Amino acid sequence: MAPPHVLMRLLLLSAAASAAAAAGDGCSTGCDLALGSYLISRNQNLTYIASLFDIPNYKTLGLYNTKYPNLDYIQAGDRLNVSFTCGCNTFPNSAATYLAGSLPYKVSTGDTYTTIAGHFNNLTTSDWLARTNTYPENNIPDTGTVNVTVNCSCGDTNISPYYGLFLTYPLTGLTLAAVAANYSFNSSSQLELLRKYNPGMDTATSGLVFIPVKDPNGSYRPLKSSGNGGSVAAIVGGVFGGVAVLVLVVVLSIMFYRRRKANRAALLPSSEDSTQLGNDIVCLSFYVYYPTTENYFLTSSVQKMNIRNSDSTVACSFFSFVHIRNVQA
């Protein structure tokens, strides 16, 4: 029978996997970062655009706009990537949820959902604002705050665990493939992924699409699960697969250990001679493979060591998880 501390670790790993796999209908959580492609109009400056997205300092926009060496010299007609938090929101009169950035907009006299949406240059619409706010369309107060909701994506574990940062892009005459080409996401396999992320938008020339984009380090940001840094699919698959292997290894290694110990005791001529031979060593290591980082991580380790010679060394094989050997004094 496996030692109690080994069984306890197995139970904890199994519980963690079950918690990671649990999910509800609709979105249950958002993500800390999403981007929107904002088309700069005449007489707009970056201070004003940053204020629309609740960004205190427009210079921080440079982090996601490295193609512009100087943010103070961006022309009308250029596109600016603006950052915001992509939250899981609930409709005012429904329990249904949706992913969007919720941006506070201070209302001025005469504002309507149409005029407010116009400030965001196709990243939202008047109909969407009416649906996601409590004010009636024809009765917005002269003072107060409207939540400007900009749809976003945090990725989808059912599509790919490798993409967790997305750009919300308003199609204005362009197709999904044309936009993808502008962001170098246009190989045949990548276009197939885009169609899954944007069902029904393959031939559309209006509306919003979501494009995986690279972070400031020039890498695609992997999809994160709620509360940790690995993808749900990677963790669940790795834990369940690893637990099955670990259980088998524990049983086989203990049987082999006891058998070798019995054989060795039968061969020893006396108790005095037995001091010349150290005890067997059992090394068990449990690894989980995370495809998002292409690394193996040690999540638990079990060692049984009873060596008379402190200078002896132990070699544990990574691929078999177990290596048992006699250590000569």
N, C-alpha and C positions, 0 to 999 in steps of 0.2 A: 504493500500500500504506500502511496506517495506520502511524504512528510506533510504535516498539517499546514506549514507555511506555504508549501507549493500549491496545495488545494485552495488556500485563501487567495493566492494571486490569480489563479485561474478564474475563481468566482468574480473577483473584481474586474478582470479584463472582460469577461462575458457581460457583466452589468454595464460597463462603459460602452460596449458595442451596441447593446440594445438601446441605450439612451441616445446614442448618435444616430441610430437608424429611425427613431421616432419622428414623424412629421405630420402636420395637420393640413387641412385644405387651404388653398390660397397661400399667400405669403405669411410667414410667422415672424420673420425678421428681415431687416434690410442689410445694407452694407455701408461702411463708413465713407466710401468715395464713389462718385460717378461723375462723368463729364458731360457737358452739353456743348454742341457746336453753335455758337452765336454769330449770326451774320451782322457785321457792323454797318449801321446806316449813317447817312450824313448827319452832321451836327451831334454825333454821339462820341463821348470820350470814355476812356477806360475807368475813370473814377465813377462815372454814372453807371456803367455796365456792372462794375464790381458791387456797387450798392444794391442793384437789383437782385444779386445772388447772395446778399448778406455777407460780402467779403470786405473786411475793414480796410485792407491795403491792396490796391490794384496791382502793386508790384509782385505780389505772390502769384499772380496769374502767369508770370514768366516760367514757373515750374513746369507747366503743361503746354507751353507755347515756345519751345526752344527754337523754332524756325524763325522767330522774330528776335533779332539781336537787341533791339531797342523797342520796348513797349510804347514809348512815347511817339513812335513814328509808324503807326499802323493806319492804313488808309481805309476809307469807306469801301465796302465790298469785300474786304478780307474777312476770314472766319477766325474766331477766337474760341479756344477751349476754356470753358468756365467750369469750376469744380463745385460740387455740392454733395450733401449727404443724401443717399437714397434710402428712404425709410419705408416701412410697411405701414400704410395708412388705411383707415376705415372710412367708408362713405358716411355722410351725415345721417342718412335715414336707412342705413342697411348695415348688416354685420359683415358684408363682403369686404375683402381687403385688396389692396393694389400697391404696387411699388411706385414711388414718386418722390422727388424732392419737394418739400413744402417750404416755400419762400414767402416770408411776410412782406406784404406790399401795403404801404400807408395810403389810404384812399384820400383823394382830393375831391372837391365839389365838382359834380358833373361826370365823375368816372363811371364807366359801365364795364361789364366783363369784356366787351369788345375792345374798348380803349386800353384796358389793362393788359389784355393778351397781346395787343399791338406792340407794347414795350418789349416783349420777349421774342419778337421776330420769328414766329412760327414754332417755337419750342412748346407752346401750349395754345389752346383755342378758347374762345368764349364759351362754347358749349361745355367743354371740359371743366372750366372754372365754375360754371353754374351748377354742374353736377357734384363738384367736390367742395362747395361752400354752402353755408346755411342761408346766406342772404338771397332773397328772390331776385331774379334778373332785373326786374324793373323797380327794385326798392333797395338799392345799395346805399347805405348811409353816407352822408357827406364827410364824416370822419370815422375812423376805425381802421381795421386791418382785414385785407383779403389774403387768403392763403393761395398763392400762385403755385399750382401743382404741375411739375414737369416730369413726365414719365421717364423711367430709367430701368436699367437691368443690372442685376448682381451676378448674372450667370445662371447656369442650370446644370446640376450634377448629372442629369439624364442625357445631356448633350456632350459636355466635355468638362473635365475638372481643371483644365489648363488655362481657362480664361475667366478672370474675376473682375476685370476693370473694363467698363463699356462706355462708349460715347453715344449719347442720344443725338441723332442727326436728322434734321427736318428735310425731307425730300422736297426740292423746289424745281421740278423739271428733270432731275437726275433719277437714274434707276439705282437699285441696290448694288448691282455689279459695278456701276460707275463710281459710286461712293467708296466701295470696297477697294477699288483700284487706287484711289487717292490716298488710302491708308495702307497700301501694300498688303492687303489681306484678300488676295484674289487668285490664289491657286485653286485648282479644281476641288481639293478637299476642303479648303477654307470656305469657298463659296457654298459648298454643300452644308457646312456648319451654319453659315449665315442664313440659309433658307430655313434651317431648323429654329434658329433664334428669332427669325422674322417670318413666320408662316403667313402666306398669302401676299407677301410684299415683293415677290420676285420681279414683277413687271410694273409695279406701282411707280408713279412719279410725284406723289404727294403723300403726306403723313410722316410718321416718325419711324426710324429704323435704329437698331442698336448694333454698333460695330465694336468688336474687341480691339482695344488699343494698348500700346505699350506705356509703361510707367516712366518716370523721369530717368531711370537707370537704363532704359532701352530694352527692357524685358517685359514679356507679358506677365501680368500679375495673376498667380494661380487662384482658383476659386477657393474661398474660405468657407468652412462650415461655421455654424453658430457657436461661438465660445471657444474656438481653437483655430489653429493655423493650418490644418490639413483638410483635404476634401473629405466629405462624408463617405463617398464611395471607397476612397483609398483606405480610410481608417477601418470601416466595417469589414471590407474584404480582407484586409491584412490581419485584423484581430481574429476573425473567425478561422481563417486559414491557419494562422499561427497557433491558436489554441488547440486545434485538432492535431497538429504536428507535435506540439509540446506534450499533450496527454500521452500520445503513443511513445514518444521518446522517454518520458518518465517511467512508464511501465517497463519498457524493454531494458532501459539502463539499470533499473533496480534489480530486475531478474538476473541480468548478466553480472552485476556487481556481487550479488549474493553467491552466485555459482562460482565465480572466480575466487571469492574469499574462502569458500568451503574447500575447493581444490587446493588452494595454497596451504591451508591449514593442515590438510592431509599429507602434503609433501614435506612440511617442515619437520626435521628430526627432533627438535627439542625447543622448549620455550626460549632458551638462551640464543639458539640460532635464529629464532624468529625476529629478534631485535635487529637483524641485518636487513630486513625487508620492510619498507614502508607500506602503509595502507593504500588501497586503490583510491582514486579521486574521481568524482563525478562532477562534470561541468555542464550545466544546461544554460543555454542563452536563448532568449526569445526576441526575435526581430520582426519589425513591421516595415514593409516597403511602401514608401510614399512616392507615387509616380509624378506628383507635381514638382518634387525637388530631386527626383531620381536618386534618392539616398535610402539606406537602411538605417533604422534607429533602434538601439537596444532599449527595450521596454521593461524587461525583467531578466534577472539572472539568478540561478540557483547553483550553489557550489557546496559539495560535501568534501571537506578536507580534514584529514587526520594523519599528518605526516610527522614522522619522528625526526627527520632531517630538515631543518629550516632552509637549507641551501638548495633543496630540490625544486625543480620547476614543473609547471603543469602546462600542457598544450591542449587547448580545446579547439576542435575543428569547427569552422563557421558553417560549412555547408551541411554537415551531418548533425550539428548542434551538440553532439556528445563525443567525447574522446576519453577513454578509460585506459589507464596504463599503470604498471607497477613502477615504483620509484625506488631505485637501489640506494642504500645508505652510503 
